[in-house]
């Protein structure tokens, strides 16, 4: 099983967008996908309730506040959407059951400042120091031609974290998510530019296989 935590301490960073899109992409690869949501807003769970029956199936499971992020048996891919302010005990519980952490960051000073302490907390986790858990960053709502995009790249260098890709802002995300869909559920001809932006992240998740630490 491959398990992916989407985390950032700041609200509105794009965690649910990443979570739902990754779950949908893996479902299209005929994987058995579980989408968990430990965010009190339950954005991913609400999206899942809107998903059309004819779309590739994504299953969900409930997580109590004090439960470890453990998906049901038979899961091929587990994607875990997390709340703003995830740290301390809850962060450690989530990290116990994941192989990858993807951190969405907006190219603004406030978002970068809010992420700094989170990066430092992750750096203290033994499993991350031993490279048992892979960590990477995705820029959200980024125009790569702007100065803010370069500032994001420069900011991440001090933490030795890879910026895998930058996802642009487009109404396609709003239009698809409110219908329980993702860009991967839309025609490829309509979403070609955006699929290209997602590909580095997908390649990293598929190719960057770590030792299976979490037997189910």
C-alpha positions in Angstrom: 0.0 0.0 0.0 1.2 3.5 -0.8 -0.1 6.2 1.6 0.1 10.0 1.0 -0.5 12.8 3.5 -1.4 16.2 2.2 -0.5 18.7 4.9 0.1 22.4 5.5 -0.4 24.4 8.7 -2.3 27.2 6.9 -5.9 27.0 5.7 -6.7 27.7 2.1 -3.4 26.3 0.8 -5.0 23.8 -1.6 -4.9 20.6 0.5 -8.3 19.4 -0.5 -7.7 20.2 -4.2 -4.5 18.1 -4.1 -6.1 15.3 -2.1 -9.1 14.8 -4.3 -7.1 15.1 -7.6 -4.6 12.5 -6.5 -7.3 10.2 -5.3 -9.1 10.5 -8.7 -5.9 10.0 -10.7 -5.0 6.8 -8.9 -8.6 5.6 -9.3 -8.3 6.1 -13.0 -5.2 3.8 -12.8 -7.6 1.1 -11.5 -6.1 1.3 -8.0 -8.2 0.7 -4.9 -8.2 4.2 -3.4 -9.2 5.4 0.0 -9.7 9.1 0.7 -9.5 10.0 4.4 -10.3 13.4 5.9 -9.2 14.5 9.3 -10.1 18.1 8.6 -13.1 19.3 10.7 -14.4 21.1 7.6 -14.6 17.7 5.9 -14.2 19.2 2.4 -12.9 16.1 0.8 -15.7 14.0 2.3 -18.3 16.4 1.0 -16.6 16.2 -2.5 -16.7 12.5 -2.3 -20.5 12.5 -1.6 -21.0 14.5 -4.8 -19.0 12.1 -7.0 -21.0 10.6 -9.9 -21.6 6.9 -9.7 -20.1 6.4 -13.2 -16.8 7.9 -12.2 -14.0 5.6 -11.0 -14.8 4.6 -7.4 -13.0 6.3 -4.5 -13.8 5.0 -1.0 -13.7 6.9 2.2 -13.3 6.1 5.8 -14.1 7.9 9.1 -11.3 8.9 11.4 -11.9 9.9 15.0 -9.7 12.6 16.3 -7.5 10.2 18.4 -7.3 7.5 15.8 -4.2 6.7 13.8 -4.6 7.4 10.1 -5.0 3.7 9.2 -7.1 2.8 6.1 -9.1 -0.4 5.7 -7.5 -3.6 4.5 -7.1 -4.1 0.8 -6.3 -0.5 0.1 -3.8 0.1 -2.7 -3.6 3.9 -2.4 -4.5 5.9 0.7 -4.7 9.7 0.4 -5.2 11.6 3.7 -6.4 15.2 3.7 -5.4 17.1 6.9 -6.6 20.2 8.7 -4.9 23.5 9.1 -2.6 23.7 12.1 -1.7 20.1 12.0 1.2 19.6 14.4 2.4 17.8 17.6 0.6 14.6 18.5 -1.9 14.6 15.6 0.9 15.2 13.1 2.9 12.3 14.5 -0.1 10.0 14.4 -0.7 10.8 10.7 3.0 10.3 9.9 3.0 6.9 11.5 0.8 5.6 8.6 2.2 7.4 5.5 5.1 7.0 3.1 4.8 10.4 1.3 4.0 13.9 2.5 3.0 16.5 -0.1 2.9 20.1 1.1 0.9 22.6 -0.9 2.3 26.2 -0.6 0.9 29.4 -2.0 3.5 31.9 -3.3 2.8 34.6 -0.7 4.9 35.8 2.2 2.2 34.9 4.7 2.0 31.3 3.5 5.7 30.9 3.3 6.2 32.2 6.8 3.4 29.9 8.1 5.1 26.9 6.4 8.5 27.5 7.9 7.8 26.2 11.4 6.0 23.2 9.8 9.1 22.4 7.7 11.3 22.5 10.8 8.9 20.2 12.8 9.0 17.7 9.9 12.8 17.8 9.9 12.8 16.6 13.5 10.8 13.4 12.6 13.1 10.4 12.7 11.3 8.6 9.8 11.8 11.6 7.6 15.5 12.0 8.6 16.0 8.3 7.8 14.2 8.9 4.5 11.5 6.4 5.3 9.0 9.1 4.5 9.5 11.2 1.3 8.6 14.9 1.5 8.0 17.4 -1.4 6.3 20.7 -2.0 3.8 21.7 -4.7 3.2 25.4 -5.5 -0.5 26.2 -5.7 -2.1 28.9 -7.7 1.2 29.9 -9.1 2.1 31.8 -12.3 5.7 30.6 -13.0 6.5 33.8 -14.8 5.9 36.0 -11.7 8.4 37.2 -9.1 6.4 35.5 -6.4 7.1 32.1 -8.0 10.8 32.7 -7.9 10.5 33.8 -4.3 8.9 30.5 -3.5 11.7 28.6 -5.2 14.3 30.6 -3.3 12.4 30.1 0.0 12.4 26.3 -0.3 16.1 26.1 -0.9 16.9 26.8 2.7 14.9 23.7 3.7 16.3 21.4 1.1 12.8 20.5 -0.1 12.1 19.8 -3.7 9.5 22.0 -5.5 8.0 19.3 -7.7 5.7 21.5 -9.8 3.5 24.5 -9.8 -0.3 24.3 -10.3 -1.9 27.3 -12.0 -5.2 28.9 -11.0 -8.0 28.2 -13.3 -11.8 28.0 -13.0 -11.7 24.4 -14.2 -10.8 23.4 -10.6 -13.8 25.2 -9.2 -16.2 23.9 -11.9 -15.1 20.3 -11.5 -14.8 20.1 -7.7 -18.3 21.4 -7.1 -19.6 18.5 -9.1 -17.6 15.8 -7.3 -15.1 15.6 -10.2 -11.5 16.6 -10.9 -9.6 17.7 -14.0 -8.7 14.0 -14.5 -12.4 13.2 -14.9 -12.6 15.8 -17.7 -11.6 15.2 -21.4 -7.8 15.1 -21.8 -8.1 17.5 -24.7 -9.7 20.1 -22.4 -7.2 19.8 -19.6 -3.9 19.1 -21.4 -2.0 22.1 -20.0 -3.0 21.3 -16.5 -2.2 17.6 -16.8 1.3 18.5 -17.8 1.6 20.5 -14.6 0.5 17.6 -12.5 2.8 15.0 -14.2 5.9 15.7 -12.1 4.0 15.1 -8.9 2.4 11.9 -10.3 5.8 10.7 -11.5 7.4 11.3 -8.1 4.6 9.4 -6.3 4.8 6.5 -8.6 8.5 6.1 -9.0 9.6 7.2 -5.5 8.8 3.9 -3.8 9.9 3.5 -0.3 10.1 0.3 1.8 6.6 -0.9 2.8 6.7 0.1 6.5 3.0 -0.2 7.1 1.6 -3.7 6.8 -2.2 -3.7 6.8 
